[in-house]
Structures are given as structure tokens and as C-alpha cells.
Amino acid sequence: MTKTAVVTGGTAGIGLETALGLAGAGFSVTVVGRDADRGAGAADRINATNPAHPARFLAADLGSLGQVRALADRVAAEHAASGDPLTVLVNNVGAMFPKRQNLDGVEASFVVNHLSPYLLTELLLPTLTGGAPSRIVNVTSGAVGLAKKSFHAVEPPGGYYGFHWYGRAKLANLAYTLDLADRLKGTATSVFAADPGGAATDMTNGTLSDPKVVSPALRLLWPLVRRTFERSTSGPASVAARPSIVAATDEALAGRTGIVIGAQAHPVTPPRAAADPRTAADVRRLSERYAPLTAT
Ligand SMILES: NC(=O)c1ccc[n+]([C@@H]2O[C@H](COP(=O)([O-])OP(=O)(O)OC[C@H]3O[C@@H](n4cnc5c(N)ncnc54)[C@H](OP(=O)(O)O)[C@@H]3O)[C@@H](O)[C@H]2O)c1
């Protein structure tokens, strides 16, 4: 039986390094991204390492919930046909939007960082639990610590600050991760969050060039904020991928669930806001409303 892994946002940055790590660990890896050339290049790069199973690319824009549903349908159907388990799903895709934008009527950072990975996971749950032992790894961020902790509505009150709204969407996803781990207790599907720390990638390059991405209070400290961000995101993506690779493969985590793997690739205590049952309930309500499992 072939061990298989799907890595979203797996054609560049931390996701590609994660895919390389999983291919090296014997997985048949599917990387997902939007750009076909980049996708082909990523598959070539993985296959150049002579993995036990060839990697492949699947195109999907995970900012579109319709494309998330189509991707899930395809992956589920392929596993049903082949009988191979879906051993690991790494929800690595993530994005920060310096200027506010909508995707299908919902604010973009909430879609890409939470609703999309939520929907992909929920739609693939029968495949993941059916082929267990299996693991779900959701990539989180230190930005949750500076997030608006308001989930009564899909958008928080107040002005748009890209960095904080990104952090809020990551917080929603982390609360979902811990909630899902509870729901799946008693199955052999484990749920982990992985915090990459920071790395120089497309997402971070140039992200903090405009003070408007942070709240007015933080703008007062702009030179310090910018320097801290630049320093913490200067490392290689290969190192930042280690928490995801550990979460996906470490035998010491077998049978465990609901754990956050921190930037040093060891378990860490989750932020209190993410473990709050009220946050989980609010996030669940928003997720079910804005990313229904069946298209309306
Ligand atoms: N870099 C950091 O310092 C840092 C720190 C904390 C957390 N993180 C988290 O780590 C994860 C990876 O970040 P990264 O810095 O490696 O990002 P990145 O370099 O910007 O990631 C790019 C990958 O995501 C794909 N992608 C982007 N938007 C997509 C979409 N709408 N649909 C499908 N694929 C999409 C890209 O391919 P295409 O462009 O071809 O679609 C590419 O494969 C994210 O969840 C991020 O929030 C990163």
C-alpha cells in the first residue's frame, strides 16, 4: 500500500520544502497550486531527488471554494478507485492581502487561510478516516498572537489591517484544528497544527513595506515592527518546513492528536484564544455558513 500526501500551496516556499521532505520519507506526493508552469517545475524538482514514488501537480485556485470542492471530489474519487489511503493532508496554503479584497463575496484572507482549508479537510474526512492511520496538518502562524479575536461575524469590526486580518484567519483555523482533533478522537486520524516560524518566501518578500498593513498602534513602532518581521522571516523555507514534516511523519506523534508543533519542530502550548471553546463554536458557525459542504 502506497503512503500518499497532498500538500496545498506545495509548488513554492514552505509547501514545496514540505513536499520534498514527504517525498524523501517515501510518500507519493501531490502538490497543489494555481500556476501550471510552477507546478510542473515543483514536480520536476521533487522527482529529480529520485523519490520512491513520483510526485505530481494538481491545479486549483484555493481562493475559490468551487475549486476546493472540485479538488476534493477528484482526490476522493482517485483514492476510492486505487484503494491507496490518503495518509497525510497538509493544508499549507496561506496568504496575506495588504489591501482588502473579496473572493466570491467573502474577505480574501478568511477564505484562503481558513474557509478553504476547512472545506478541503471536511470534504476529505471520509477518505482520511477510511484510510487511517492518517494525519491532517494545518499550517499556522505566529501572527495569531496579534489577531483580532472577534468571530461573531465573518469580518471583525474596525478598519482593515492586512497583517491582523491574516492573523485572525489563522487563529480561526487553529481553533478549528483543535476542535477537529476533539471531534476525531477515537478515530485513527490525527490533527496537528504546524507553525513554520518564518522564512523568506513570496508571501513575506515585500509584505511589510507599507505601514498600513498593521494597526495604527503598531504603526507608531513601525521601524521596530518592520525590523522584527524582516529578521524573523529571513531564514530558509527548508527549515520552516520542518514543523510540518515532523507533524506529518514523526513516529513519536503516532496515536496523538490536537498538538501544535512549534517553529523549533517540537510540541508547544497552543495560544489560549485558539483553545477557547467559545472561539471554536463561533468559528464552526461561520465555517458552516460561509463554506457549506454542498454548494448552494
Ligand atoms: N513565510 C513565512 O514567514 C510564514 C510564517 C508563518 C506562517 N506561514 C504560513 O506558511 C504557509 C506557506 O507560506 P509561504 O511563505 O511558503 O507562502 P508562499 O511562498 O507565498 O506560498 C506559495 C505557495 O502557495 C500557492 N498558492 C498561493 N495562493 C494560492 C491559491 N489561492 N490557491 C492555490 N495555491 C496557492 C503558490 O502557488 P501558486 O502561486 O502557483 O498558486 C505556492 O505553491 C502559509 O500558510 C503561511 O501563512 C509562513
The ligand as an SDF file (V2000), in Angstrom:
LIG
                    3D

 48 52  0  0  0  0  0  0  0  0999 V2000
    6.8260   32.5870    5.1890 N   0  0  0  0  0  0  0  0  0  0  0  0
    6.6490   32.8050    6.4880 C   0  0  0  0  0  0  0  0  0  0  0  0
    7.4710   33.5070    7.1530 O   0  0  0  0  0  0  0  0  0  0  0  0
    5.4790   32.2330    7.2000 C   0  0  0  0  0  0  0  0  0  0  0  0
    5.3490   32.4720    8.5810 C   0  0  0  0  0  0  0  0  0  0  0  0
    4.2710   31.9220    9.2560 C   0  0  0  0  0  0  0  0  0  0  0  0
    3.3470   31.1460    8.5800 C   0  0  0  0  0  0  0  0  0  0  0  0
    3.4870   30.9490    7.2370 N   0  0  0  0  0  0  0  0  0  0  0  0
    2.4940   30.1020    6.5690 C   0  0  0  0  0  0  0  0  0  0  0  0
    3.1720   29.0680    5.8600 O   0  0  0  0  0  0  0  0  0  0  0  0
    2.4140   28.6890    4.7060 C   0  0  0  0  0  0  0  0  0  0  0  0
    3.3010   28.7560    3.4730 C   0  0  0  0  0  0  0  0  0  0  0  0
    3.7530   30.0910    3.3490 O   0  0  0  0  0  0  0  0  0  0  0  0
    4.8610   30.5330    2.3140 P   0  0  0  0  0  0  0  0  0  0  0  0
    5.5300   31.7160    2.9240 O   0  0  0  0  0  0  0  0  0  0  0  0
    5.6590   29.3690    1.8680 O   0  0  0  0  0  0  0  0  0  0  0  0
    3.9430   31.0780    1.1550 O   0  0  0  0  0  0  0  0  0  0  0  0
    4.2660   31.3300   -0.3870 P   0  0  0  0  0  0  0  0  0  0  0  0
    5.7060   31.2160   -0.6750 O   0  0  0  0  0  0  0  0  0  0  0  0
    3.5600   32.5820   -0.7620 O   0  0  0  0  0  0  0  0  0  0  0  0
    3.4560   30.0590   -0.9310 O   0  0  0  0  0  0  0  0  0  0  0  0
    3.2700   29.9330   -2.1860 C   0  0  0  0  0  0  0  0  0  0  0  0
    2.5380   28.6290   -2.4910 C   0  0  0  0  0  0  0  0  0  0  0  0
    1.1260   28.7210   -2.2910 O   0  0  0  0  0  0  0  0  0  0  0  0
    0.4810   28.6060   -3.5640 C   0  0  0  0  0  0  0  0  0  0  0  0
   -0.7280   29.4270   -3.5420 N   0  0  0  0  0  0  0  0  0  0  0  0
   -0.8360   30.7230   -3.1930 C   0  0  0  0  0  0  0  0  0  0  0  0
   -2.1280   31.1180   -3.3060 N   0  0  0  0  0  0  0  0  0  0  0  0
   -2.8200   30.0380   -3.7440 C   0  0  0  0  0  0  0  0  0  0  0  0
   -4.1860   29.8210   -4.0500 C   0  0  0  0  0  0  0  0  0  0  0  0
   -5.1030   30.7990   -3.9850 N   0  0  0  0  0  0  0  0  0  0  0  0
   -4.5540   28.5850   -4.4700 N   0  0  0  0  0  0  0  0  0  0  0  0
   -3.6390   27.5900   -4.5860 C   0  0  0  0  0  0  0  0  0  0  0  0
   -2.3480   27.7380   -4.2960 N   0  0  0  0  0  0  0  0  0  0  0  0
   -1.9440   28.9640   -3.8880 C   0  0  0  0  0  0  0  0  0  0  0  0
    1.5580   29.0630   -4.5340 C   0  0  0  0  0  0  0  0  0  0  0  0
    1.4110   28.5910   -5.8420 O   0  0  0  0  0  0  0  0  0  0  0  0
    0.6910   29.4880   -6.9850 P   0  0  0  0  0  0  0  0  0  0  0  0
    1.1330   30.8940   -6.7960 O   0  0  0  0  0  0  0  0  0  0  0  0
    1.0930   28.8720   -8.2640 O   0  0  0  0  0  0  0  0  0  0  0  0
   -0.7550   29.2850   -6.7080 O   0  0  0  0  0  0  0  0  0  0  0  0
    2.7670   28.3840   -3.9190 C   0  0  0  0  0  0  0  0  0  0  0  0
    2.7410   26.9900   -4.1250 O   0  0  0  0  0  0  0  0  0  0  0  0
    1.2190   29.6390    4.6750 C   0  0  0  0  0  0  0  0  0  0  0  0
    0.1140   29.0220    5.2670 O   0  0  0  0  0  0  0  0  0  0  0  0
    1.6650   30.8110    5.5090 C   0  0  0  0  0  0  0  0  0  0  0  0
    0.5680   31.5220    6.0560 O   0  0  0  0  0  0  0  0  0  0  0  0
    4.5250   31.4680    6.5360 C   0  0  0  0  0  0  0  0  0  0  0  0
  1  2  1  0
  2  3  2  0
  2  4  1  0
  4  5  1  0
  4 48  2  0
  5  6  2  0
  6  7  1  0
  7  8  2  0
  8  9  1  0
  8 48  1  0
  9 10  1  0
  9 46  1  0
 10 11  1  0
 11 12  1  0
 11 44  1  0
 12 13  1  0
 13 14  1  0
 14 15  2  0
 14 16  1  0
 14 17  1  0
 17 18  1  0
 18 19  2  0
 18 20  1  0
 18 21  1  0
 21 22  1  0
 22 23  1  0
 23 24  1  0
 23 42  1  0
 24 25  1  0
 25 26  1  0
 25 36  1  0
 26 27  1  0
 26 35  1  0
 27 28  2  0
 28 29  1  0
 29 30  1  0
 29 35  2  0
 30 31  1  0
 30 32  2  0
 32 33  1  0
 33 34  2  0
 34 35  1  0
 36 37  1  0
 36 42  1  0
 37 38  1  0
 38 39  2  0
 38 40  1  0
 38 41  1  0
 42 43  1  0
 44 45  1  0
 44 46  1  0
 46 47  1  0
M  CHG  2   8   1  16  -1
M  END
$$$$
